[in-house]
Amino acid sequence: MIFFRNKIHKKTYDPDKRKPAIRASICTGEQVAGFIDLHSGHFEEIMLIRNQKDLQEFKDTYDITGDLDIIY
């Protein structure tokens, strides 16, 4: 019997102002999911991506479909 489950709380973002992307380090391979501000180019970090499960959780939370751009 499971009493506590991790529930995915749906969040929204404005696709006219922000674009989802992954920022990856060339040296260490660390990946961080977040959003790029289309006007200023600033990257806002949301969560660390350690595996495919983390990436899918990020996509499910923000209702993102398809592949994300990777920034090095």
N, C-alpha and C positions, 0 to 999 in steps of 0.2 A: 504494500500500500504506500503510495507516494502522497505525502502531505504538502510538500512545497515543490513547486515547479517554477522554472524560469519562464515567465510569460513575456512575450514580445509586445512591448507597448508601441503602437504605431505612432510615428512622428511624421511631420510634413516639412517640406522645404519648397522654396519658390524657384521653379526651374528657369524663370526669366532672369533671376539674379544670381543663382548658384548652380554649379554643375558638379555632380558626384565624380570622384576620382580616387586613385590610389597613389600615394607617394611612396616610392621605393628607394632604398639606399643602394648605391652601386657596390659599396664596400662590404656591408654586413648583410644585405638582403632583407633588412627589416622593412616591413610594409605597414603603412598607416592609411586607413580609409578616412575620407573627409570630403569637404566641398571646396571648390574654387569659386571665389567671388568673381563674376564675369566682368565687373567694372574695374576693380583694383588689382585683380590677379592674386590676391592674398589667399593662401590655403589654410582652411580651418580644420584642425585634426579632430576627429570624432572618436575613433577607436583603433587599437592595435590589431592587426590581422596576423594571427599565428598559424592558421590553417584554413581549409575550405569552409569549415563550420562557422568560423568567425566572419568570413566574407559573406556567407549566406545570411547570417543573422543581421549584418549591416544592410544588405539588400532588402530583407524582409521588413526590417524596422522602418525603412523609408520608402517602401514599395518601388524599388528600382528593378527594372528588367534589363536584360542584355549585359554586355560587357562594359567595364569601366575603363577609362583612360588611365594609363600608368605614367606617372611623372617621375623622372630620375633626377 
